[in-house]
Amino acid sequence: MRLKPGALLRFYSLCGILVQVAATKNKARGSQGQFPLTQNVTVVEGGTANLTCRVDQNDNTSLQWSNPAQQTLYFDDKKALRDNRIELVRASWHELSISVSDVSLSDEGQYTCSLFTMPVKTSKAFLTVLGVPEKPQITGFTSPVMEGERMQLTCKTSGSKPAADIRWFKNDKEVKDVKYVKEEDSARKTFTVSSTLDFLADRSDDGAVVSCRVDHESLNSTPQIAMQVLEIHYTPLVKIISSNSWPEEGQSIILTCESKGKPVPEPVLWTKDGGELPDPERMVVNGRVLSISFLNKTDNGTYRCEAKNPIGRNSTEYVLIVHDPNALAGQTGPDHALIGGIVAVVVFVTLCSIILLGRYLARHKGTYLTNEAKGAEDAPDADTAIINAEGSQVNAEEKKEYFI
């Protein structure tokens, strides 16, 4: 079968149309699978931000980066904005990456990657810029501070975004429940944070290190710290230490007066019973130490050590009792007087028991003999006498009842 030339031409035209329709559908289907992909970026002020846009399927379609002001930064590999901080990292059909160095807070915002298909497809990436807090400073300390005075130390830092966190420490131990105040700087969108530590000065705080620590995500786990060493002045604390816990006659004793204060106390003053030391030859003072040799009973008494500094004075006492070594030796043996007294009591109780028992037996034996004698007066034999005696007792009871 042979086709006419006109019919053959119409056949080829129809095939061409079908091919064009199929190609158009395939291209549209391909463009529908093209999507730009971006990620949000966080960078510290002064650092470098890297913005990357990727397309998994791309048929030579152009990519573009623009800033929050909708200014084009790069169109494919062509730079569009004159900013020396912005540089091209990589440009291909599947990726467009740029970098922004020396980032400032004004660079923060939403950046757009555009894929020029029909229609144009976009993806957003938000650039967050962290404001670095300034090094903190502690104010309000005046040296020295007297014990019992109120102290108010203030720690302050500026330039943080978001607001920094302030924590207080005393000798590496955190002080809890300290409030802080934050104020926003509307011009730069940063914060000024301050915190006040309020407490009463105590002698235990002398030499303590109070530190203010600023924590912020921009510091990469390395906080900024300000420190202040406290100087507290206080009256002396006095204590006497004895070298002999049981002093005896003829021995020696050393009394040491320990005094701690700030400023350092002056040389201590030793007294006995409210007056001067009575025997300077045996009672020798050397700085804070009082030495007494060849102890005797006259050394008994109350010894006072007094220390003072410009803040005030304080004292403590020690009662000295000199013991007799002979009396102590006699007390170590058995107490013969006590033993003799116990033996005498035992003997006395025993004798009393024997006497009482003897009287009891004698009394009962006399009653029997008396009753027997009473019945024997009119009885011919002993048995009859006993019976008569019992009868007499009955009569006696009846008489007693009668007289009652």
C-alpha positions in Angstrom: 0.0 0.0 0.0 1.4 3.3 -1.0 0.6 6.6 0.7 0.1 9.8 -1.1 2.7 12.5 -0.7 0.1 14.8 1.1 -0.9 12.1 3.6 2.8 11.3 4.4 3.5 14.9 5.1 0.6 15.1 7.5 1.8 12.0 9.3 5.3 13.5 9.9 3.8 16.7 11.1 1.6 14.8 13.6 4.7 12.9 14.9 6.6 16.2 15.4 3.8 17.7 17.4 3.6 14.6 19.6 7.4 14.7 20.3 7.2 18.4 21.1 4.4 17.9 23.6 6.3 15.0 25.3 9.4 17.1 25.6 7.5 20.0 27.1 5.9 17.7 29.6 9.2 16.1 30.6 10.8 19.6 31.0 7.9 20.7 33.2 8.1 17.5 35.2 11.9 18.1 35.7 11.4 21.6 36.9 8.8 20.5 39.4 11.5 18.3 41.1 14.0 21.2 41.5 13.9 22.8 45.0 16.7 24.9 46.6 17.7 23.8 50.1 19.2 26.1 52.8 20.0 26.0 56.5 19.8 28.7 59.3 23.2 29.9 60.5 24.3 31.3 63.9 27.6 33.2 64.2 29.4 35.2 66.8 29.8 38.9 66.2 33.1 39.5 64.3 33.1 35.9 62.9 32.4 34.5 59.5 29.0 33.2 58.2 28.8 30.6 55.5 25.6 30.5 53.4 25.0 27.4 51.2 22.2 26.8 48.7 21.9 23.3 47.1 19.7 21.8 44.4 19.6 18.1 43.9 18.2 18.2 40.3 19.1 21.1 38.1 18.9 21.5 34.4 21.3 24.4 34.1 19.0 26.8 36.0 20.6 29.8 37.7 21.0 30.3 41.5 21.0 33.6 43.3 21.7 34.8 47.0 20.1 38.0 48.3 20.4 39.8 51.7 17.5 40.8 54.1 17.2 44.1 52.1 16.6 42.0 48.9 19.9 43.1 47.4 21.5 40.5 45.2 24.8 39.3 46.6 25.7 36.7 44.0 24.0 35.5 40.7 25.7 32.2 40.0 29.4 33.0 40.1 28.9 36.7 39.4 29.2 39.1 42.4 26.5 41.7 42.4 27.1 43.8 45.6 30.3 45.6 46.3 31.1 44.4 49.7 34.6 43.2 50.4 33.4 41.0 53.3 31.3 38.9 50.9 33.1 36.2 48.9 32.2 33.3 46.6 33.0 29.9 48.1 31.6 27.6 45.4 29.4 28.0 42.3 28.0 25.1 40.3 24.6 23.9 38.8 23.9 22.1 42.1 25.3 24.6 44.7 25.9 28.2 45.4 27.9 29.0 48.6 29.1 32.4 49.8 30.8 33.7 53.0 30.3 36.9 55.0 33.3 37.8 57.1 33.5 40.2 60.1 29.8 39.8 60.7 28.1 42.6 62.6 24.8 42.7 64.4 23.3 44.6 61.4 24.0 41.6 59.2 21.4 39.6 61.1 18.2 38.7 59.2 16.7 36.5 56.6 18.7 35.6 53.4 17.1 34.2 50.3 18.3 31.7 47.8 16.4 31.8 44.4 16.2 29.1 41.7 15.1 30.7 38.4 12.6 28.1 37.2 9.1 28.8 35.9 7.9 29.9 38.4 10.9 31.0 40.5 11.5 28.9 43.7 13.1 30.3 46.9 14.4 29.0 50.2 15.0 31.1 53.3 18.0 31.0 55.7 18.0 33.1 58.9 21.4 34.5 60.0 21.6 35.0 63.8 24.4 37.1 65.2 25.4 36.7 68.8 26.6 39.7 70.7 29.7 39.0 72.9 29.4 40.3 76.4 32.2 42.6 77.6 34.5 41.5 80.4 32.6 42.1 83.7 33.7 44.5 86.4 33.1 44.4 90.2 32.4 47.7 91.9 31.4 48.8 95.4 34.3 47.4 97.4 36.3 49.7 99.7 39.2 48.3 101.6 39.3 47.6 104.4 35.9 46.6 105.7 35.1 46.3 109.4 33.6 43.1 110.7 29.8 43.4 110.9 29.5 46.0 108.2 27.2 45.5 105.2 28.9 44.9 101.8 27.3 45.4 98.4 29.3 44.3 95.4 27.9 44.9 91.9 29.0 43.0 88.8 28.1 44.5 85.4 28.6 43.5 81.8 27.4 45.0 78.5 27.1 44.1 74.8 25.5 40.6 75.1 22.9 39.3 72.8 20.9 37.6 74.0 21.2 38.7 77.6 24.1 37.1 79.5 23.8 35.2 82.8 25.7 36.3 85.9 26.7 34.0 88.7 28.5 34.8 92.0 31.1 32.6 93.8 32.9 32.9 97.1 36.1 30.7 97.3 34.8 28.6 94.3 31.5 28.0 96.2 28.5 29.4 94.3 26.3 31.9 96.1 22.7 31.1 95.4 19.5 33.3 95.1 21.2 36.4 93.8 19.0 38.4 91.5 20.2 40.3 88.4 18.8 43.1 86.2 19.0 43.3 82.4 18.5 46.4 80.3 18.1 46.4 76.5 20.1 48.7 74.3 17.6 49.5 71.6 20.2 50.9 69.2 22.3 47.8 69.0 19.8 45.2 70.2 22.2 44.2 72.9 21.8 43.9 76.7 23.5 45.3 79.8 23.3 42.9 82.7 24.1 43.7 86.4 23.9 41.8 89.7 24.5 42.9 93.3 25.8 40.6 96.1 24.7 41.8 99.5 26.0 40.4 102.8 27.5 41.2 106.2 31.2 41.1 106.5 32.6 38.4 108.8 36.1 37.5 109.9 35.9 34.3 108.1 35.6 36.3 104.8 39.0 37.9 105.3 41.2 36.8 102.3 38.2 35.2 100.6 38.0 35.5 96.8 34.7 36.7 95.5 34.2 36.2 91.7 31.6 37.2 89.3 31.2 34.8 86.3 29.5 35.7 83.0 28.1 32.8 81.0 27.0 33.2 77.4 26.6 31.0 74.3 29.0 33.1 72.4 31.9 32.4 74.8 32.2 28.7 73.8 32.0 27.3 77.4 34.8 29.7 78.5 33.1 32.2 80.8 34.4 35.7 81.6 35.4 36.2 85.2 36.1 39.2 87.5 37.6 38.7 90.9 37.9 40.6 94.2 39.9 39.6 97.3 38.2 40.7 100.5 40.0 42.4 103.4 38.1 42.3 106.7 39.4 43.9 109.9 38.3 42.4 113.2 39.1 42.3 116.9 41.6 39.6 118.2 40.5 36.1 119.0 42.4 34.8 122.0 43.1 31.2 123.2 45.5 29.8 125.9 47.2 26.4 125.3 48.8 24.6 128.3 51.8 22.2 127.9 50.8 20.2 131.1 47.3 18.9 131.7 48.1 17.8 135.3 50.7 20.1 136.8 52.4 19.0 140.0 54.6 20.7 142.5 58.2 20.9 141.4 57.3 20.6 137.7 57.2 23.4 135.0 54.4 24.6 132.8 54.2 26.6 129.6 51.2 28.7 128.7 50.9 29.9 125.1 48.6 32.7 124.2 47.3 32.4 120.6 45.8 35.6 119.3 44.5 36.1 115.8 43.2 39.4 114.5 43.5 42.0 111.7 45.5 44.1 111.9 47.9 41.8 113.7 47.5 42.1 117.5 50.2 43.9 119.6 52.3 41.8 122.1 50.0 40.1 124.6 49.7 41.1 128.3 49.9 38.4 131.0 48.3 38.9 134.5 47.6 36.7 137.5 44.4 37.2 139.6 43.9 40.7 138.1 47.4 41.9 138.9 51.0 41.6 137.8 52.9 38.3 137.8 54.1 37.9 141.5 57.4 36.0 140.8 59.2 37.3 137.7 62.2 35.1 138.4 60.1 31.9 137.9 57.4 33.4 135.7 59.1 34.4 132.5 57.2 36.0 129.6 58.7 35.6 126.1 56.4 37.2 123.5 53.1 35.2 123.7 54.6 32.5 126.0 54.4 32.4 129.8 56.8 29.8 131.4 56.5 29.0 135.1 59.2 26.8 136.7 59.3 24.9 140.0 55.6 25.0 140.5 54.2 25.2 144.1 50.8 25.8 145.7 51.3 29.6 145.7 51.1 29.5 141.8 47.5 28.5 142.0 45.2 31.1 140.5 43.6 32.6 137.3 46.0 33.7 134.6 44.7 36.1 132.0 46.0 36.8 128.5 44.9 40.0 126.8 45.5 41.0 123.1 44.5 44.2 121.3 44.7 45.9 117.9 43.3 49.2 116.5 39.9 47.5 116.2 39.5 46.4 119.8 40.8 44.1 122.5 39.9 40.6 123.8 41.1 38.3 126.5 40.8 34.7 127.9 41.6 33.0 131.2 43.3 29.8 132.4 42.9 28.5 135.9 46.0 26.8 137.2 45.8 24.2 140.0 49.1 22.7 141.2 48.6 19.2 142.6 50.5 17.5 145.4 52.3 14.4 144.0 52.2 12.6 147.4 48.5 13.0 147.8 48.1 11.6 144.4 50.3 8.6 145.2 48.2 7.9 148.4 45.0 7.9 146.4 46.3 5.2 144.0 46.3 2.5 146.8 43.3 0.8 148.4 41.2 2.9 150.9 41.7 1.0 154.2 39.3 3.2 156.2 36.5 2.5 153.7 37.2 -1.3 153.9 37.3 -1.2 157.7 34.0 0.6 157.9 32.3 -1.9 155.7 33.6 -4.8 157.8 32.4 -3.1 161.0 28.9 -2.7 159.6 28.8 -6.4 158.5 29.9 -7.5 162.0 27.4 -5.3 163.7 24.5 -6.5 161.6 25.5 -10.1 162.2 25.6 -9.7 166.0 22.3 -7.9 166.0 20.7 -10.8 164.1 22.1 -13.4 166.6 20.8 -11.5 169.6 17.4 -11.1 168.1 17.2 -14.8 167.2 18.3 -15.8 170.7 15.7 -13.6 172.4 13.0 -15.0 170.1 13.9 -18.7 171.0 14.1 -17.9 174.7 10.7 -16.2 174.8 8.9 -19.2 173.2 10.6 -21.7 175.5 9.6 -19.7 178.6 5.9 -19.7 177.5 5.9 -23.4 177.1 7.4 -24.0 180.6 5.0 -21.5 182.2 2.0 -23.2 180.6 3.2 -26.6 181.7 3.8 -25.4 185.3 0.3 -23.9 185.5 -1.3 -27.3 184.5 0.8 -29.3 187.0 -0.5 -27.7 190.1 -3.7 -29.9 190.2 -2.8 -32.7 187.8 -1.6 -36.2 188.9 0.7 -36.6 185.8 2.3 -34.6 183.0 -0.3 -35.3 180.4 -3.1 -34.0 182.6 -1.0 -30.9 183.4 -0.7 -30.0 179.7 -4.5 -30.5 179.2 -5.2 -28.3 182.3 -2.8 -25.7 181.0 -4.7 -25.5 177.7 -7.9 -25.2 179.6 -6.4 -22.4 181.6 -5.5 -20.6 178.5 -9.2 -20.9 177.3 -10.4 -19.6 180.6 -7.8 -16.8 180.4 -9.2 -15.9 176.9 -12.7 -15.9 178.3 -11.6 -13.7 181.1 -10.0 -11.3 178.7 -13.2 -11.2 176.7 -15.2 -10.6 179.9 -13.1 -7.7 181.0 -13.4 -6.2 177.5 
